[in-house]
């Protein structure tokens, strides 16, 4: 089962169950978060909650996408209570891409990127119930940085790059009991600044403080162990770059359970009612092939298991008066 959030022509928020090229409105729920809270209260999973609900009008899903009325598949009414984070060096092949960016040491030296990747290979898939190796972890921002499917990703005036990262995204809600509930997964574009990161790996934290997008659909239930999709960049309507990307646990050095453990072990991430959007990493970047995306280009991330592709353009962000300047009061 796959769900979307969308707006009607009158601006009403709705949840829809995807059925082919249509979305059947789930009555009684204006958001995926509300639907999930009802499921927790009723002691059933999200798919069962949808099946128990009444279904309303059938909407033209492709028209909703064309008209920009599809929202991210999970959000919070207060963006400050949506935390966007991620883990890197999680996929087989990701270390080679990263090492190429960070290889500034003497020839033959092992970079910190390769060292951390090896820790994942050695201990990223612990037996059930045991703690495994810690992954690389980063913070992107709160819900205010999330761009809806089809909209442009803003490029800050200080940015040195506008690089896509096609990824699997885990979507979570912290229940009233303080327990994290995984609602499902979505496609994501973890927009980053790879030129800045390449200068020094300690700039990774800065390079991640950018907008991002995920969706358009929330896939419920378990994932296939092997997922193969395509990441593309379109320029002037033509394909500038295209490459397959792999995801799913078969193609990762960490189990998803281990990545979740090392995020939700922190008590500050267990505030009831909060939403978490967590990017699981990738091994495929156009930047590694010498491509530099620019405003006007369109990113497209697609995987058959997730329904419709995630598409986003790039646009120069509105100018700030003087970015970074602080006044004394």
N, C-alpha and C positions, 0 to 999 in steps of 0.2 A: 504494500500500500504506500502511496505517495501523496503528500499534502502540500498545498500552497496557501499563502495568505495573499489576499488581493483587495482592491478597492472597487466598489461599484461606481457607476457614472456619477452618482450623488455623493461619493466620498465615504460611503459606509464601508467599514472594515469587515471582511468575511474570511472564513476558512473554507477551502475547497478540497475535495478528494478528486485526484486526477483519474480520469477515465478516458484514455485515448487522447483526443484533441479537445476534450471537454473537462470542466471542473464542476463537480456537483457540490453545491453549497451545503455545508454542515450547519444545520440550524441550531440556534442557542449558543453559539460560540463566535465571538468577534476576534479571537486570536488563538493561535496554537498554544500559547502559554495558559490561557484560561481553560482550554480543552484539557491540557495536561494536568492542571490542578484538579479538575473534576475527576479525571482518571485516578489520580492518587487518592482522592477522597473516597472514591467508589471501590478502591482496591482492585483495579484492573489495568491492563496495559492500554497504551494510547490507541492502538488499532481496534481493540474491543470497545473502547469508549466511542470511537467514530461509528462502529457498526451499531452500537446501541442508540445513537442519535438519529433524529429524523433528517432526511436529506431534502433540500429544497430545489431551487432553480438550477438548471443546467446552463453554465456559462461557456462561451467560446474562449477556451484557454489561450489559443494562439493570438486571438484578437486582444486579450488582456495583456499579453506580452508586447505586442506591437504598440499598444497605446500607453505602455509604461505604467500599468496599473497593478503589476505583480510586485508584492513586497518581499523582503527577505522572509524565509519560511518560519523564522522564530525571532521575536524581539521582546522588548520590555517597554511598558508605557513611560518609564523614566529611564532614558539611555544610560544614566550613571549606574544603573543596576544590571547592565549587560556588560560582561567582561570578555574582551577579545584577546586571546593568547595563542601560543603555538609552540611546537617542538620541532627542532631541526636535527639533521643527521640521523634520520630515522629510516630512510629507504636505502636499499641496496643500490649502489651507484651514486648516492648523494655525496659521499665523501670525495669521490673523484672530482665532481663539479666544484665543490667547496674548496678542495685542496688547490685546484688550479687558480682560484681567486686569492688564496691566502699564502701561496708559496713564495715567501719573501725571506726565507732563511737560507742557510748554506745548502748547497746541493747535497741531497741525500738525507737531510734532516727530516725528522717526523714532525709535522705540524700538529698543533693542538686539535685541529679538526679531525685529522686521521686518528689521533689518540682517542678522542671521544667516540668516534665511530667504532673503533675496535672494542671499546668498553661495551657498546651496544651489541656488537656481534657476540661478545663473550657472555654477557649477562642481561641482555634486553628481553629475553623470553624465559622468565623464571617459572618453575612449577607453580601450579595453582595455589594461591594462598601465601606465596613467598614474595619478598620484595626483590626486584631486579635492579639493574644498573640505572642510574639517573640519566635522563636524556638532557640535551640542551633545551632550555626553556626561554621564551621571550614574551614580552607584553606588547600588544599593538595599540590598545586604547579601549574606550568604552563604546557603547552602542552608537554614539554620535559619529563614529568613523565609518559605519557600515553604509554602503551604497546599494540601493535596490538593483535587482537584475535589470539590465538594459540601460541603466544610467551611466553617466561618465564618472570615472575615478578622478578626483581632483589632484593635480600635480602642484605641490607647493613651489613658491618662487625660489626657495633655497635648495630644491631637489637637484641631484646630479643625474638621476636615472629614473625611468618609469618602467620598472620590470615586473612582469607577471610571474606568478608561481602557482601552477595548477595543483590543487591539493584536495584531499579528503578532509572534511570538516565534521567534528563531533558536536552535536547540539544537546545541551543539558539544562535542566531546571533543578534548583535546590528546593526540595520539598519542605513542608511545614515542620517536619521532623529533623531537618538539617542534613538529610541524605541526598546526594546527587542522583538524579534520575536521568539516564540517557534516553532522549526522545528518539534519536535516530541520527542519520548522517545526511550530508549535502555535498555537492560540488563547491569548491571555493577557488577564488583568485586572491592569493595573499600578496597583494601589491607591495613591492619593496624597492629600496634604492641600492642596487648592487654595486654601482660605482663607489658610493660612500663606503660600503662594506669592504670592498676590495682594498681600500687604502690601508685598513687595519682591522683585523677581526674584532677588536674591542669596540669598533663602531657599529657592530651588529645591532645593539640596542637602539641606536639612533636610526639605523636604516629601516627598522621595522615600524617606526611611528608614522604610518601612512594609512590612507583609506584602504578598504578591502571590500570584497563582495562575496556572497555565497547564495546558493540556491540554483534555479528558482524553486526546486522541490526538496522537501524533507522526505527521505526514504526511511520507512519504519522497519524494524526487525533486524535480523542478522545480515551481515554482509558476506558476499562471496570472498573466498580467500585470495582470489586473483581478479583484479580489475584492470582493464586496459581502456584508455581513452585517448583523446587527441587534444593537443593544445595548439591553437592557431593565432596568428596575428594577421589582420586584414588591413591593407592600406589602399585607399582609393578604390575600395570594392574588390581588390585582388588579394590573393594569398601571398603575403610577404614571407611567412615562415610557418611551418607546420611540422609537428613531431608527435609520435605516440608517447604517452606517459603511463607508467604502471603504478598501481597502488594495491591496497589490500595486504593482509598480513603475510601472504606468501612472498611478497616483494619487499618486506620490511625487516629490519634487524631488531626492532622492538615489537612486542605484542601491544595491541591497542589497550589491553587491560593494564599493562605496565605503564604506558604513557598516562592513562587516566589516574592511576594510583599516585604518580608523582606530581600531578596537578592538584588533585583533591585531598592530598594529605595535609595541606595547609588550612588551618581553621578559618582564616580570613576569606577563604573561597567557599565557605559552607553557610552563607547567610540565607535563611529561608526566603524564598520568592525570587532570588536572583537568577539570571540567565547567564549561561556560559557558552561561548563560541570558541572552539579550540581547533586550530589548524594542525594537521598531523604530519606535514612535511612533504617534500617532493625531491625527485632526482633530475627533473627536466626543466631547464631554463633556456629561453632564447638568448639571454645574455651570454651564456657559455658558448654559443655559436656565433658570437660577434654581432648580434642584432641589438639595435637600440631603438625601442619604441618611442613614439612621440605623439603629442596632441593631434587628434584626428584619427589615429589608429583605433582599431577595435580588437579586443581580446575575445577569444571564444574557447571555452573549456567544455568538453563533451565526454560523457560516458553513458553507454546505453542503459546501464543499471539505474541511472538517475533521471531518465526522461529527457526533457528539453535541455539544450545547452545553456550554459551561463555566458552571457555576452555583456561586455562593458566597454565603453569608449574611454578616452583619456582627454581631459580638458585642463587648461591652466586654471589653478585655483584663484578665486577672487583675491585681490590684493589686500594684505593686512596693512594697517597704518604704518607701523614699524615693527615687524616681527621680532619677538625676543626682547623688546625693550621693556624694562620695569620702572615704574614711577615710585618715588617715595611718598608716603602719605603721613 
